[in-house]
Amino acid sequence: MNADVHASDLALRLLGRPYDDLDAEECRVIGAIAAHQPTSRDAADIDDAAASFGARLSDRVAAVGGSWGFIILFTLVLLGWMLLNSEVLARWGMAFDPYPFIFLNLMLSTLAAVQAPIIMMSQNRAAAKDRMAASLDYEINLRAELEIMRLHHKIDAIGADIGAMKDKNS
């Protein structure tokens, strides 16, 4: 039997709709059933394969910028900057950013202006990955449901055959 014909037959029998009317996930599931292939795929692998350099970079920046290590290190740098420019270098008149630390404020504003959109890009990618995982979960659930339906059909057919054989022997 041709694979396309088998897939069309499965679509009608299991979903009650022609193969051409199915959405992409349903077509993949019916095709996998018809070809006797697994349906499961890893959302992370699919996303990693499609990710651009900028997308991977935004994930790394968000991972570093959203960690306790970054917060602690950044706090130490800020305290060091303020201590250096208010006490140590001020004694020799060499403070390059004395109180009220205008250059430090400029750098912090620049960092926030750059870091915020990068973290948003990473969050958008995470949301897209979650949507993909939900879609793949739907495919797996649909596959399991359709396979159970196929097993029910087979068991019903076996039961009917056994009943017919008992009637024939009586």
Secondary structure, DSSP 8 states (H G I E B T S, - for coil): --HHHHHHHHIIIIISS-GGGS-HHHHHHHHHHHHT------HHHHHHHH--HHHHHHHHHHHHHTSHHHHHHHHHHHHHHHHIIIIIHHHTT--SS-TTTHHHHHHHHHHHHHHHHHHHHHHHHHHHHHHHHHHHHHHHHHHHHHHHHHHHHHHHHHHHHHHHHHHHH-
